[in-house]
């Protein structure tokens, strides 16, 4: 056992402490030399002596010197018993030291208590550099560094004395790395002596980070990132590590409620179930099953999504089931299914280590998918060729080789330019195209007729820059593409996805390491919700509900006749509700009033229903309009599986019991299924996975007890073998389908652009998640307190707007007042904002326009006008 202080599993060897020193000789019984074992390569013919008297003395001397610079009354050592320094001291046999404290003024430093999640007491610091290296090597933020020399050497936080005022992104990597708690989590000391540590999966984005959750007396005390996690390898963002206090927040819903005479009344579960069943049966009897619909949740488990679609199809008798994939990644699924036959990521995130070119289009991973974003950023900083396509100068654009800053809504035009240069410069992978694809000649014919002058003007991107980027992508040995909602949330979203697939195929970037097409899933289980059949045209396993053979299979499996016609998608549900055709809607964990476009229309739809059932954690804007509210359980209070963006099916283990009065979403659905006459056993993850494996082809070999710590990537074969990479030798469709699509201007701009000349596009911020229902009930709200409007300085000056002024943003749908944040990240004429806070309700101004193929709303192109509105100037601080 070689002791260490400066070493950590997820950091490069550094050799600063020398505690790991060993004696090395080049011949037996030859002269030895003490070297740091962490970064000294093993060579043939070495003789290594890890426990000589010389080495023991050296280690003791080092630890004595380190302890000299450490307070004798360190509460971490004495109270917590959670100090690596103490452990190493015991290991090398040090209980005291010979050196007087006068040598150091290091132990008398002011504590930094400025941050809601992290504290620092640098009197405990031993200058091991682990925090600095974690900030650099894990997060890539470079906030921490060492200043001073000798006894004056100390850690600094950029130019600031506090974490809160620095550029820290609160990921906690430094805290987890620190061996003495000189930097620590606010919760960390409370976790010592925890009863249990439970491994589970984060509830936020689609990266699927594993979490080690410490509990004591049934209460969650802290969260750490396990080093052996395939998804995140000892790293999380601030949401995964810190934003968990919502789980027992006083605002949690803790009783079923029925709205009577305009007010909610608390009722028993039995009364709520009876009321719902009676209402659904009456609506079904009078109007037929298609008068009822359900919206499942990307925040619930695969098993719960499967049960929800089964309830709607087998019990209610309709295909009116959808989920939030409709409003984010439905064009991804459809476009990739058309091109490849499978609508999911082709490669694993670990392939970033093998890529020669990173292509990020319409995604801001460092904010929306922070752990993957940090990995991408690290590779960019290492010099890997990189292309960022985004209307904003996002963080990754600062490190990219090429930033193609296009006008929102012109993805198709820009991708056609890229295809043009790859074809005309003759850098097509002819072998791949000839052997594995069809449709290339038709694409080529159309591409060669394009007017590059017109496309350059449409996109606003210099053609020479596009050419350079295109050739860099095509010339790479392996190019890896990532895209997000900036691709999908457009009227041409599906076509954009298909053109990205064209790029990958004509350059041979499919079916090999470090390449592929990799959508970044926005919510933790949006991939799984679609996999499980929470969509109106495909049942569990993406099987076509209109196919008689598939329909017969479902009928046999569920023991009832299920419908064979396509149901309503979410936008169609709202239209049908307003038209009076849809009478009842059941929503799980989605705040459609705050997050879906054209808020006033959504509110009208909710208020037009005879019955609105909402399963939720909090009283959201949608829940306020419910007929019945059913209090669900958070991810920390249930078991199941989530499928992350790389198709990794991972176990979600129950950490604490559900709050009194609440139930897991799966058990709620089982209860109502039984109440309506369909026999369904009580919810357990293992039993539901067994049922899913019998109907979902790519889950055939998935078993709860065999998923282990890191899960498996589907498709999982019957023998349990999983799949890290898709399409290595063939596509599911046989040959990949290449198609051409011409650019078409958004109808929003064509119709309203003259009167509303600005374009506003929506985005996310690192600190918050979607509607903010969870993160606004944590310390994250102390870091980022409100939605702001990003506006270019020229536009601000033209409208006499200063930082912090209130701005009225108006579209044909309505107007909102929002605080200005002036930044040159935006181009003139382009605005950007978030919709995390219900005080703003930004989606009042967004439109009904949607992808022509998948009906995904066009959040990214909204025509608007701006003017300064009344409001007191206040400095805007964006951390």
N, C-alpha and C positions, 0 to 999 in steps of 0.2 A: 504494500500500500504506500504510494508516494504522496506525501502531503502537498497541498497547494494552497495558495491564497489568491493569486491573480488569475487563475484559470476558471473558465466556466464552459459548460457543454456547448453553448451556441456562439462562442467567441473564438476568434483566431488565436493561436498561440502567441504570447506576448513577451514572457520572460522578464517581467519587472520585479517580481518578489524574490526569485531564486530559491524559494523554499523547496521546490521540486528538484533541486540539484542532486546529481548522482556522480559518482566517480567513473570515469571511462578510461580504459587502456586499449592500446592497439595490439597488444600481445599478452598472453597469459603471464600473470605475475609481473607485467611490465609497469612502467611509470604511469600513474593515473593523473587525470585532470578533471576537476569539478566543472560540470556543465549543467545548464538548465535543461532538464529532460523534456520540457514541453515543446521546445522548438529546435532541438538538436536531432537531425535525421539519424535513423539507425542505418549503419553501414556494415557490410560484410567484414567479419574479422574483429569486430569490437568486443570487448569484455566489459560488462556493465555491472557496477557494484553499488546498489542502492542504499546499503546500510553500513558503510564503513564508519569507523570512529571519526574520521575527518569530516564526513558528511553529517553525522549526528551533531557534531560540535558546530559546524557551519549553520545548520538549520536552527539550533538553539540560539545562536548569536543573532541570526536574522530576526527571529521572533521576539527576542529580548528588545532589540532596537525598535521593532514595530510597536510593541506594547508601551514602550517609553512615550510614544506619540499618541497614546490612547488613554482616555480617562480611567482611573482605577475604579471609580464608582459608576461605570457605564451601566445604565439601567438595562440595556439590551443583554449584556452578559449576566448581570446579577438577577434581574427580574424575569426577563423573557426566557433566558436559557436558549436563545435562538441566534447565536453568534458564531459564525464560522471561525473567526479569529480565536475565540475561546476553545473551540473544538481542536483546531490545529495546535494551539499551545499545549493542550493536554496530550495530543498525539506525539509531540516531540519532547515532552517531559519538562515544560516550563510552567512553573507556578508563581514565580516572582522574577524580578529583574534587578540588574546591578546599577542601572544608569539613572541619574537624578532627573527629575522632571524639568529642572531649570533649563535644560537644553532646548526646550520647545515652548513656544507661545501658542502652539496649535490647539491646545485643549480648551481654550477659553474663547469660544465663538458663539455668536448669536444664532439661535434657532430660526429657521425660516418656516413660518406657519401660514404663509400667504395663500397656499393652494388648497382647494377643497378636498383633494385626494392624497397629495404627497407632502411629506415634511422632510426637512433636512437639518441635521445637527452635525456640522462638519468637525466638531471636536472629536467625534468618533471615527473620522476618516483616517485611513491608513495609506492613502495615496497608491492604491493598487491599480488604479486606472480602469477598473471593471465598468464603472458607470459611464466613463468617457467612451470606452470602446462599445458598450451596449448602445449608447446614443448614436454612435457612428456606424457600427457594423450591423446592428439589428434594425434600427429605425431610420438611419441615414439622415438625422436631423442636425447633428453637429452643434448642439446647444451647449454641452458641457465640455470643458477643457481644463488644463492644468496651467496655473500661473505661479510665478515666484520660483525661487530656487532654494535648495537645502531645506532647512527647517521652516522656511517661509512658503514652501510649495503648498498650494491649496487648489481645490476645485472651484471653478467659477462658472456661472450660468450666463454665458455670453457677456454682454455689457451690463447685466442686471444683477442685483443682489437676491432677487426672489424668483422662484419658479413661475409665479403667476404673471410677472411682467416680462418674462423671457419669451423666446420663440418655442418653448416646450409644447409638444402636442399631447402630453399627458398619457403616453402609452404605458408608462410604468416599467419599461425595460431596465432603466437604471436602478430602480428600487429592487426589482427581482435580482439584479446582478450583484448588488452591494452585499459584501460579506459581514458587515458590522452594523447594518441599519443606520449608517450615517445618512443615507437616503432611504426612506421607508414609506410604505403606504400608511395613511391615517388609520386604516383598519388592521394593519399588520400585527401590532402588539396584542390586539384582542384575540387573534387567531391562535396564539400559543396555547398549547394544551387542548386543542380542538378535539372534540369527541371523534369526529370522522372527517375524512377528506374524500369527496365524491367526484369522480370524473364525469363530466357532461359536455354538452355542445352549446355554444353561444346562440342566443336568440336573435341577434341583430342581422348582419349582412350575410351574403352567400358564401363567404370564405370558409365558414364551418370550423372556426377555431375551437379547439378542445380547452376546457377549463377544469382546473382542480379547485373545487369549492370546499372551504373549511367551515364546519359548523360546530357549534358548542351549545349544548342544552336546546337543540332544535332551532337555533338561530344562525343565520349565515353571517360569518365574521369577515371572511376575505376570499379573494379569488386570485389564483396564480396560474401561469401558463405552463403546462407540462412540456419538458424538453423532448419527450419521445412522441410528440404529436406530429403526424404526417402533414396535417393541414397547416399548422402554425409554428411548430418547432420552438416552443418557449417564448412566444411573442403574442401579444394581443394589442388592440387599440384601447383607448380609454373607455369605450362603451363596454367592451367585453370584460375588462379587468375591474372597472369601478362602478359602472352604471347599473347596479343590481338592486339598489335600495327601493325601487318601485314595488318589489314583490310583496312587501308588507306595509306599503304606504297607507296612511289613514284614508286615502281616497278610494282604496280598493272596494269594488262592489262585493257585498257579502251576503246578499239575500236575493232570491228571485223577486221580481216586481212586475205588477200588472198596472197599466195606466187606466185609471177610472176617473171620469169627470175631469180630465185634464191633469191629473196628478198621479204620481206613482205610489202604489201601496205595496208594502212588503207582504209576500205570501209564502206558503210552504212550497217545496218542490213538487209535491203531489198536486197541489192546486194549480201551479203553473203548467205542469204537464197536461192535466185534464183540460185546462182552458185552451192550450195550443192544439191538442188533438181534436177537441170538439170544433174549433175554428177551421182547422185544415180539412177535416172531414166534410164540414158543411160547405166550404168553398169548392172542394173537389166535387161534391155531389151536384152542386148547382152550376158550376162553370167548367168542370173537367180538370184533370190534373195539370194541364198547361197554364192554368191560372195561378200556379204556385211556382216559385223559383228559390234557388239557394245560391249564396256566394260563400265559398269556402275560404280558408285562410292560409297564406304562405307562412304564417307564424306558428301554425300548429303542425303536428307531426304527420309523417306519411300515413300512419295508421288512422289518424283522425280525419285527414282529408279523404282517405279511401272510404271510411264509414259515412262521411257526409255525402259523397257522390252516390254511394250505395243506397242511403236513405232516400235521396231525391229520386233516384231511378227505380229502385225496387219497391219502395214503400209508397212514395207519392205517385210515381208512375210518369215522370217527365224527364226530359234531358235538359231542362232549364237549370243547369248547374255551371258555374264559372268561378274563377278565382282571380287574384290580383295579377296573375301572369298576363291577363288580358290587357292591363293598363301599363305593363312594363315590357315583358319579353315574349309576348305572343308572336310578334313578327320574327323573332329569332327561331322559335320552334318551327313555325311554318316555313320560313325561308330555308333553314337548314334541312328540314325534311324534304323539301322540293329538290334541293341540290344533292344531298348526301343520303337521304332516306332516314336519317336520325337527327332529331333537333336538340342536340346537346353538345357540350364541349368535347372536342376531339382528343385533347391531350390533358396531361396533368400539370399542375402549377410547378411541380419540381422540374419540369422541362425548361424552365427559365435558365437553369444552369447550363443548358446545352444549346441555347439559341444564339444566332449571329445577328439577328435583327428583330427588334420589338416594334410592333405596329399597334398603336393605341388609337382607336377612333371612337369618338362620342362617349368617352368614359373619363372619369376623374378618380382613379383608384385610390390615391392617397387620402381622399376624403370619404369616398363611399365604400371602399373595400381596403381598409388601411393596411392590413398585414400583407396582402398580395401587392398593394401599392408600394409598400416599403421594399419588397423584393424586386419589383420592376425598377424602382428608383435606384436601388443598389447596383443593378446590372447596367443601368444607363450611366451611372457615375464611374463604373468600371470601363466605360468606353465602348459598350456594345452599340452598334448602329441602331438608331431609334427614330421613329416617325410618330408624331402626335397630330391628330386631326381633331381640332376643337375650336369653336368660336371664341372661347376664353383662353387666356394665357394661364392655364392651370399650372400647378406646381411642376408636373412632369415636363411641361413644355420648356421650362427653364433648363432642363438637363438634356433635352432631346436634340438629336442631330438635325432634324427637320421639324418645324412647327408649321403646319398648313392651317392657317387661321381663316377658315371659310365663313361665309354668311350662313346663319342657321337655315336649315331646310334644303341645302344644296349638296348633300352627300352624294346623291346619284350622279350629279354633274361632275364632281371631283373624282369619284371612282372611275367614271368613264374616261376622264383625262388620264388617270393612271393606267388603265387598260390600253389606251391609245399608245402611250409611250412604250409600254412593255411589248406590244405587238409590232409597232413600227421600228423599234430598235432591235427587233429580232432576238429577244431574251426569253422567249417562251420555252418551257420545258416540253419539247416536242414528244419525247418518249412517254411522259406521263399523260399528256393530252391525247395522244393516239391510242394508248393502251387502256386508259382508265376513264375517259370522259366521252361525252357526245355533245354536239351543239357548238363546237368551237368555230367551225367555218362560218356558221350563220352569225355568231358573235363578231367575228373578224370583219365580215362584210359590213355590218352595221357600224362598228367602231371606226372603220376607215373613212366613213362618210361624215364623221362628226366635224363640226366647226369649232376648232380649238379656241379661236378668238372669242367666240360667243360664250364658250364654257368658262374661259378665264374671267370674262366680265361677270358672268352669273355668280361664280364662286367667290370672286374677289381675291383669288390666290394666284400669284405669279406663276406662269406656265413653266418657267425654267426651274423653279423650286419644286413644282410637281414632278417634272421630268427627273430631277436628281433623286427625289425620294422614291419614285417608281422604280428606277434602275437599282437603287440600293436594296429595295425589297426583293426584286427579281434576282439580283446577283448573289444574295445571301445563300449560304449553304443550307441554312434552316431559318425561316422567318416565322415568328409567332405572333398571331393577331389576337387582340383583346378588344371587345366592344361592349358598350353599355347602352343606357337609355337615350343617349344622344344619337344613336343609330336607329333605335326602334320606335321612339315616340314621334313619328313623322307620318305624313300621309303616304310617303313612299318607303316606309320602314321595312316592309318585307322585301321590296325590291333591293333596298340597300344591303340587306343581309345576303341576298342571292348574289349581288355583285361582289361582295367581299369573298364569298365562296368561289366565284369565278377567278378572282385574283389568286386565291390560294391554289386552285386547281391548275391554272395555266402556268404557274411557276413551280408546280410540284411540291407545294408546301402542305401536303396532307399525308398522314400515315407514316410520319417519321419523327424522331426525337427533336425537341426544340422548335417545333413548327405547329401547324394546325390553326384552328379557329376556335376561340375560347371566350364565349360570352360571360361577362361578369354579372352574376345574378344579384339583384338588389336586395331581396329579402332572404332570410335564413333558409327557408324551405320552398321558395318559388319553383325550383326545379322539381321537388318532390310533389308539390300540389298538382302540377301538370302531369307528372308521371302516374299519379294515382287516379287520373281521370276526372279531375275537377274542371271540366270544360265541356261545352255543349255538343261538340261534334265527334269527340273521341272519348271512349270509356277508359277504364283502368288499363294501362299498358299501351296507350295511344292506338287502340283498336277502333276502327271506323264503325260508329253506331249504325250507319245506314247499310252496312254490308250484311246481307241476310245470314251468312255463315257466322259472322261475329255475333249478330243479334241472337241467333240460336244458341251459341255458346254461353252468352250471358244469361239467357232464359234458363238454361239447364243449371248453370252454376248458382244462380240466386234463387231458383225454385219458383220464380214468378215470371210473368211476361214483362219485359222492359221495352220502352218505346224505341222505335227505329228511325225516327225523324229528328233532325238537328234542332236543338233547343235555342233559347235566347242567349246571346252574349250579353255582357254587362250593359253596354250602351243600349242594346235592344230591350233589356229589362226595364230601363228607365223610361224609354219611349212607350213600351207596352203598358206600364203602370199609369202614365199620364193619359194614355188613350183609353184606359179602363179595362184593358184585356188581362192585365196581371193584377191579381188581388192580394196575394200574400208573398212575402219575401223573408227568408231566413238568412241572416248575415252572421258569420263568425269572424271576429277579430279584425274587421276592416272598417275604418272610419271613412266611408265613401263621401260623406258630406264635406269633410275637410280635404280629402286627398283626390277625389275624382274631379274631372274638369267641369266647368260651368256650374258652380255651386248652387246658384238659384234654381237651376233646372233640377239638380239632384234633390234639393230640399222639396221642391214641388212633387217629385216622384215619391219621395218618402211619405209625404203627407197625403198622397192620393191612395195609399194602400189601405186595405181593410185590416190587414194584420202584418205587423213588422216585428219579427223576433230578432233580437240582437244578443249574441253571446259575447261578453266583453270582460275586461279587467277593470275598466274605469268608465265613468260617465262621459263618453265622447260626444261629439256633435251629432253623430248618427244615433247613439244610444238615447239621447234626449228626445228623439222623435219616435222611439220604439213604442209598440203596444205591450210587448213583454221583454223584460231584460233577464237574462240568465247569467249569473256570475261564474265565469270560467276560472281555470287555474293557469298560472304562469308556467313557463318552461322549467322552472326550478322545482315545481310541485307535481311533475308528471313523468311518465316514461314513454318512450317511443323512439322513432328514428327521424333524423333530418337528412336530406340529400343536398350536399353542397354543390357549388358551381362546377366542380370537376367530376360530378356523378358519384361522389363518395357518400355512401350510406353509413351514417354513424349513430351510435347509441346515445340517446338522451336518457340519463338516469335520474330518478327522483332524488332530489337533495333534501327537501323538507316536505312535510305533509301539507296538503292544500289548506288554506285558511278556512276556519270554521264557516260553514255556510256556502262554500264554493265547491265545485266539482270539476274534474278534468273534462275537456271538451269531448273526448272520446266516450266517456261514461254518460254524458248528457245525451249524445246522439243515440247511444245504445238504449238508454231509458225511453226516449221518445219512439224509437223503432218498436220496442216491445209494447209501449202504450198504444200504438196504432196497429197492433196485431201481427207484427213480424218478429219471429223469435230470433233474437240475437244475444249470444252469451255476453256476460259482463266483460268490460274492456280490460285486456292485458296486451302489452306490446307483442309478446311472444306469440300469442294465439292469433293476433291480427296479422302479423308477418307471415305466419303459416298460411293463412287464407290468401293473402296477397300473392305469395309465391306460386299459388295454384292458378292464378288468372293473369298475372303480369309476366310476360315471357322473360324479361331481363332481370326479374327478381327470383327466378326459378330456384337458385341455390342459396338464397338469403335465409339465414336462421339467426334468431336473436342471440343465442348462446355462442355463435361462431363469429360474431362481428368484432369481438375483441376491443382493443383500445382505439384502433384507427379505422375501423370499418372496412368496407369493400366498395370498389368502384364498379357500378353496373356497366354492361351486363355481367351478372354472376351466374356462371354455369351450374348445372345440377350438382356437380361434384364440389362446389364451393369456390372454384377458381374465378377470380375477378379479372377486370380488364382495365389496364392503365391507359391504353391508347386505342382509338377507334380507326377503322378504315385503313389498316396497314396494307392489306392486299386487295381488298375489294370494298365497294360500297354496299350498303344494305339494298340499294336499288339496282345493284349490278355495276352500272357505270354512273359516274358523277354527271349531273345535268348542268350544262352551261347555258345561260340565257342572257339575252341583252334587254336592257330597259332604258328608255330614253328619259331624260330629266323632264319633270313637269312641275311647274311652280305650284306651291300650296294655294289652295282656294282661299285660304285666310288672307294671304298677301294680295292675291288677285282682286278679291272682293273689297277688302278694307284698307289696303296699303296706302291709298291716296289720302284718306281721311285720318288714318292712324299710322303715321310713317315709321314709328319705332317698332322694333321686334324685341319682345321680352322672352327669354328662355328660362326654364326652371332648373334648379340644381339642388344638391344636398351639401350640407356642411358636416365636417367631421364630428362635431360634438353631439349632433342630434340625428334622429332616425325617423324618417317618414313624418307622420303627423305629430310626433313628439310626445305621444301619450305616456310612453315609458320614460324617455330621457328627461322630459320636463319635470319629472318627479324624482330626480336625482341631483347630485351636485353638478352635473353638466350644465344646468341652467345658470349656475354662477359663473361659468366660463363663457358661454354664449347665450345672451339673454333675449335676443329678438331676431326676427327676420329683417333684413335690410335690402335695399335696392342698389345693386352694383351699376354704376353709371360712369361713362368716360368723362374726363375733365372738360373736354370741348363741349359735350352736350350739357353738362352741368352749368358751365359758364354761359352758354347760349340761353339758358332758362333761369339764370340768376339763382342757381341752387348751390348751397355750400354743404360741406360735410355735416351730417346730422340734421339738416333741414328735412321737414316732412314734404314728401312729393306725392301728388295725386297722379296715379297711373290709371288711365281709362281705356277700356276696350269697348267694342260693340255690346258686350254682355253686362258691363257695369264698371265700377271703379273702386279702388282701394287707396288708402293713405299709408305710406310706408317711408321709413327713414332712409335718407340717401347715404350711401357709402361710395365716395368718389375714388375711382381706381382706373389705371390704364390697362388693367387686365382685359377690359372689354374694348372692342372696336367702337368708334363713333356710330351711333344709330342702333347699337345693340345693348340691351339691358339684361340683367339676370337677377334672380332672387330665389328664395326658398319658401316652402310652406309648412314649416315646422310648428308655427305658433297660430293658434286659433284666433288670436286677437286681430290678425291681419286678414286671414281667409283669402289668400292670394288667388285661389282657384275661382273666385267670383269672376275674374276677367278672362280665364282660359276658355277655349272654344269647344264646340262639338266635333270639330274636324278630327278625323282618325285615319289610320292606315287603311288604304283601300282594300286590302286583303284580309288583315287580321283584326281590324277594328280596335287597334291600340290608339288611344287618344294622342293628339298632336300637342303635347305640352311644350315642345321645344320651339314652336313658331306661333307666337301670339302677337297680332298687330295691336299697337296701342299708341297713345299719346301721353305726354307728361306735362305737368306744370307744377310750379311751386305751390304748396298748399299751406294753410295756416298751421303753425306749430313752432314751439320754442326751440331754438338751436340747442343741441346737446351733442357733445363729442361722442362719436361712434368708435368704440374700441372692439376690434375683431381679433381674437386670439387665434 
